[in-house]
Amino acid sequence: MSVARRAGLAGGMVLWRHLLPTGGVVSGITVTSVFTQAARADLRAELLSAAEGDKMIDAAALFGSAARDAEDRWSDIDLAFGLAPGCDVLEVAARWTHLLYQSHGARAHVDIWSGDALYRVFLMDSTLQIDLSFWPVGTLRATGGPLRLVFGRAADAAPLSKPDLTAVIGMAWLYALHARSSIARGRGLQAVHMLNGLRDQVVTLGCLRAGLPASQGRGVDDLDAPLRRRIEDSLATNLAEEELRRVFAALVSLLLEEAAAAAPEAAGSIEDVLQGLINSFDG
């Protein structure tokens, strides 16, 4: 989900909405096959045309892969709207929500707030994802990714915030502790859940070190081959304790290496404890 990279699910208000009318039927809308690239382009053009004719919208821009000229078969539609003076974000979003449900086959949506901007993400009946963000007057800007202005004006790009590496490392050792206890208690599925969380933090550290997108594992397939192979080898093939302990040891070793590269001082203060975790099951 491209919107999550910008808005950040952690700490954001997320509200699920399922707004099909009673009975689950939307007049004139039927479930279609998976969207095509041509259909996506036509729908985006139609939405941009509607935005240009909307007196409550002063600016529109492309975000995501379209703004980077990097669209592929599975890209979504990612549009940002700068509101006209005196217009309310929720009011404008409600009008556009009605449009997408009644005229374009929306089936559900989720809201993510980033400051005063609302990102409303729609699931369409063609399985297409549409991200519409609504920005109070004068606030539309790039926030961590490129922006391609279609009409109107945008503010200067927001400065990129540096990731808190100690927080990533902290979440990693926290997952490691809970993975250890889950394995020791014979709770295989919970152990896999915790190991997956630990791996996610290791991937984040690796991507940041390599200058790759770290959010949602976007850069993991572009990591160097040796690190990719080690990440692949850290996937559990079954729920046997021996296998889970193997995965645990592999991931803690990876964490030690990536943490030392990312934040040597923070890593040094916990290195001996993490090493001890690997052999702590029988203690």
C-alpha positions as CSV (number, residue, x, y, z in Angstrom):
1,M,0.0,0.0,0.0
2,S,1.8,3.1,-1.2
3,V,-0.1,5.4,1.1
4,A,1.3,3.8,4.1
5,R,4.9,4.8,3.2
6,R,3.9,8.5,3.4
7,A,1.2,8.6,6.1
8,G,2.6,5.8,8.4
9,L,0.1,3.4,9.8
10,A,1.8,3.5,13.2
11,G,0.1,6.3,15.2
12,G,-2.3,7.2,12.4
13,M,-6.0,7.0,12.8
14,V,-7.3,4.1,10.7
15,L,-11.0,3.7,10.2
16,W,-12.6,0.9,8.2
17,R,-15.7,1.7,6.2
18,H,-18.0,-0.7,4.4
19,L,-20.6,1.4,2.8
20,L,-22.5,-0.8,0.4
21,P,-26.2,0.0,0.7
22,T,-28.5,-2.4,2.5
23,G,-28.6,-5.7,0.6
24,G,-25.1,-5.2,-0.8
25,V,-26.2,-4.0,-4.2
26,V,-25.0,-0.8,-5.9
27,S,-27.3,0.2,-8.8
28,G,-25.6,-0.2,-12.2
29,I,-22.4,-1.8,-10.8
30,T,-21.4,-5.4,-11.2
31,V,-18.3,-7.2,-10.2
32,T,-15.8,-7.1,-13.1
33,S,-12.7,-9.0,-13.9
34,V,-9.3,-7.7,-12.7
35,F,-8.5,-4.2,-13.9
36,T,-6.4,-3.6,-17.0
37,Q,-3.8,-1.0,-17.4
38,A,-5.9,0.8,-20.0
39,A,-8.9,0.8,-17.7
40,R,-6.8,2.2,-14.9
41,A,-5.5,5.0,-17.1
42,D,-9.0,5.9,-18.3
43,L,-10.4,6.0,-14.8
44,R,-7.5,8.2,-13.5
45,A,-8.1,10.6,-16.4
46,E,-11.8,10.7,-15.6
47,L,-11.1,11.4,-11.9
48,L,-8.7,14.1,-12.7
49,S,-11.2,15.7,-15.1
50,A,-13.8,15.6,-12.3
51,A,-11.3,17.2,-9.9
52,E,-10.5,20.0,-12.3
53,G,-14.3,20.8,-12.5
54,D,-14.7,20.6,-8.8
55,K,-14.9,24.1,-7.2
56,M,-13.8,22.7,-3.9
57,I,-10.4,21.5,-5.4
58,D,-7.7,24.0,-6.3
59,A,-4.9,21.6,-7.1
60,A,-4.3,17.9,-8.1
61,A,-1.2,15.9,-8.3
62,L,0.0,12.3,-8.9
63,F,1.8,10.4,-6.2
64,G,3.3,7.0,-6.2
65,S,4.6,5.0,-9.2
66,A,2.8,7.3,-11.7
67,A,4.7,10.3,-10.4
68,R,8.0,8.3,-10.9
69,D,7.1,7.0,-14.3
70,A,7.4,3.5,-12.8
71,E,3.9,2.1,-13.2
72,D,3.5,-1.6,-13.9
73,R,0.6,-4.0,-14.3
74,W,-0.3,-3.9,-10.6
75,S,0.1,-0.2,-9.8
76,D,-2.7,1.6,-8.1
77,I,-4.2,5.1,-8.7
78,D,-2.7,7.6,-6.3
79,L,-4.1,11.1,-6.5
80,A,-3.7,14.1,-4.2
81,F,-6.2,17.0,-4.1
82,G,-5.4,20.4,-2.6
83,L,-8.6,22.0,-1.3
84,A,-9.9,25.5,-2.1
85,P,-10.1,28.1,0.7
86,G,-12.8,27.5,3.2
87,C,-13.4,23.8,2.2
88,D,-13.5,21.1,4.8
89,V,-11.5,17.9,4.3
90,L,-14.2,15.6,5.5
91,E,-16.9,17.3,3.5
92,V,-14.9,17.1,0.2
93,A,-13.9,13.5,1.0
94,A,-17.5,12.5,1.6
95,R,-18.5,13.9,-1.8
96,W,-15.8,12.0,-3.6
97,T,-16.6,8.9,-1.6
98,H,-20.1,9.0,-2.9
99,L,-18.9,9.4,-6.4
100,L,-16.6,6.3,-6.2
101,Y,-19.2,4.1,-4.7
102,Q,-22.1,5.2,-6.9
103,S,-20.2,5.5,-10.2
104,H,-17.0,3.6,-10.2
105,G,-17.5,0.4,-8.2
106,A,-15.9,1.1,-4.8
107,R,-16.7,-1.7,-2.3
108,A,-14.8,-0.6,0.8
109,H,-12.3,2.0,2.0
110,V,-9.9,2.8,4.8
111,D,-8.9,6.2,6.2
112,I,-5.4,7.2,7.2
113,W,-4.7,10.6,8.7
114,S,-1.3,12.2,8.2
115,G,-1.4,15.5,10.1
116,D,-4.3,17.5,8.6
117,A,-4.3,15.5,5.4
118,L,-6.7,12.6,4.9
119,Y,-5.7,9.6,2.8
120,R,-8.8,7.6,1.8
121,V,-7.9,4.3,0.2
122,F,-10.6,2.5,-1.8
123,L,-11.0,-1.2,-2.8
124,M,-12.7,-1.3,-6.2
125,D,-14.7,-4.2,-7.6
126,S,-12.0,-4.7,-10.2
127,T,-9.5,-5.3,-7.3
128,L,-7.9,-1.9,-8.2
129,Q,-6.7,0.2,-5.3
130,I,-7.4,4.0,-5.5
131,D,-5.7,6.3,-3.1
132,L,-7.3,9.8,-2.8
133,S,-5.7,12.3,-0.4
134,F,-7.3,15.5,0.6
135,W,-5.1,18.4,1.7
136,P,-6.2,21.6,3.4
137,V,-5.6,24.8,1.4
138,G,-1.9,25.5,0.8
139,T,-0.6,22.3,2.3
140,L,-0.4,19.9,-0.7
141,R,3.2,18.8,-1.0
142,A,5.5,15.9,-1.6
143,T,6.1,13.9,1.7
144,G,8.8,11.3,1.2
145,G,8.2,10.5,-2.5
146,P,7.8,12.4,-5.8
147,L,4.8,14.5,-6.7
148,R,3.8,15.4,-10.2
149,L,1.5,18.4,-10.4
150,V,-1.5,18.1,-12.8
151,F,-3.0,21.5,-12.1
152,G,-2.9,24.2,-9.4
153,R,0.1,24.8,-7.1
154,A,1.9,22.7,-4.5
155,A,3.9,23.8,-1.5
156,D,7.6,23.0,-1.2
157,A,8.4,19.3,-0.4
158,A,8.5,18.5,3.3
159,P,12.0,17.7,4.6
160,L,12.6,14.0,4.8
161,S,12.7,12.7,8.4
162,K,15.6,10.4,9.4
163,P,14.5,6.9,10.6
164,D,15.0,6.2,14.3
165,L,17.4,3.3,14.0
166,T,17.4,2.7,17.7
167,A,13.7,2.2,17.6
168,V,13.9,-0.3,14.8
169,I,16.6,-2.2,16.8
170,G,14.5,-2.0,19.9
171,M,11.5,-3.5,18.1
172,A,13.8,-6.2,16.8
173,W,15.1,-7.4,20.2
174,L,11.6,-7.2,21.6
175,Y,10.3,-9.6,18.8
176,A,13.4,-11.8,19.5
177,L,12.5,-12.1,23.2
178,H,8.9,-13.1,22.4
179,A,10.0,-15.4,19.7
180,R,12.3,-17.2,22.2
181,S,9.5,-17.6,24.8
182,S,7.0,-18.8,22.2
183,I,9.4,-21.4,20.9
184,A,10.3,-22.6,24.5
185,R,6.5,-22.9,25.3
186,G,5.8,-25.0,22.2
187,R,3.6,-22.3,20.7
188,G,4.7,-22.8,17.1
189,L,2.3,-20.4,15.3
190,Q,2.9,-17.6,17.8
191,A,6.7,-18.2,17.4
192,V,6.4,-17.9,13.6
193,H,4.5,-14.6,14.1
194,M,7.2,-13.2,16.3
195,L,10.0,-14.5,14.0
196,N,8.3,-12.7,11.1
197,G,8.2,-9.5,13.1
198,L,11.9,-9.9,13.9
199,R,12.7,-10.5,10.2
200,D,10.8,-7.4,9.2
201,Q,13.0,-5.2,11.5
202,V,16.1,-6.9,10.1
203,V,14.9,-6.2,6.5
204,T,14.2,-2.6,7.5
205,L,17.8,-2.2,8.8
206,G,19.2,-3.8,5.7
207,C,17.3,-1.6,3.3
208,L,18.2,1.6,5.2
209,R,21.9,0.6,5.1
210,A,21.6,0.0,1.3
211,G,19.7,3.2,0.6
212,L,16.6,1.3,-0.5
213,P,13.0,1.9,0.4
214,A,12.5,0.4,3.8
215,S,8.7,0.7,4.3
216,Q,6.7,-2.5,3.8
217,G,9.7,-4.4,2.5
218,R,9.7,-2.4,-0.7
219,G,13.5,-2.7,-1.1
220,V,14.1,-6.2,0.1
221,D,14.2,-7.8,-3.4
222,D,16.9,-5.3,-4.4
223,L,19.2,-6.2,-1.5
224,D,22.6,-7.8,-2.4
225,A,22.3,-11.5,-3.2
226,P,24.2,-12.8,-0.1
227,L,21.8,-10.9,2.3
228,R,18.8,-12.0,0.3
229,R,19.8,-15.6,0.5
230,R,20.2,-15.3,4.3
231,I,16.8,-13.8,4.6
232,E,15.3,-16.5,2.5
233,D,17.1,-19.1,4.7
234,S,15.4,-17.5,7.8
235,L,12.0,-18.6,6.6
236,A,10.6,-21.5,8.7
237,T,9.8,-24.6,6.7
238,N,7.8,-26.3,9.5
239,L,6.8,-25.7,13.1
240,A,9.1,-28.3,14.7
241,E,11.1,-26.8,17.6
242,E,14.4,-27.6,16.0
243,E,13.5,-25.7,12.8
244,L,12.2,-22.7,14.8
245,R,15.3,-22.6,16.8
246,R,17.4,-22.7,13.6
247,V,15.4,-19.7,12.2
248,F,15.7,-17.9,15.5
249,A,19.5,-18.2,15.6
250,A,19.8,-17.1,12.0
251,L,17.7,-14.0,12.5
252,V,19.4,-13.0,15.8
253,S,22.8,-13.3,14.0
254,L,21.5,-11.2,11.1
255,L,20.1,-8.6,13.6
256,L,23.5,-8.4,15.3
257,E,25.2,-7.7,12.0
258,E,22.7,-5.2,10.7
259,A,22.4,-3.4,14.0
260,A,26.2,-3.0,14.3
261,A,26.3,-1.5,10.8
262,A,23.4,0.8,11.5
263,A,24.0,2.0,15.0
264,P,27.2,0.7,16.5
265,E,26.8,2.2,19.9
266,A,23.2,0.9,20.4
267,A,24.2,-2.5,19.0
268,G,27.2,-2.8,21.3
269,S,25.1,-2.3,24.4
270,I,23.0,-5.4,23.7
271,E,25.4,-7.6,21.7
272,D,26.2,-10.0,24.5
273,V,22.6,-10.3,25.5
274,L,21.5,-11.1,22.0
275,Q,24.3,-13.7,21.7
276,G,23.1,-15.2,24.9
277,L,19.5,-15.5,23.6
278,I,20.5,-18.0,21.0
279,N,21.6,-20.5,23.6
280,S,19.1,-19.6,26.3
281,F,16.4,-22.2,25.7
282,D,17.8,-24.7,28.1
283,G,18.7,-22.2,30.8
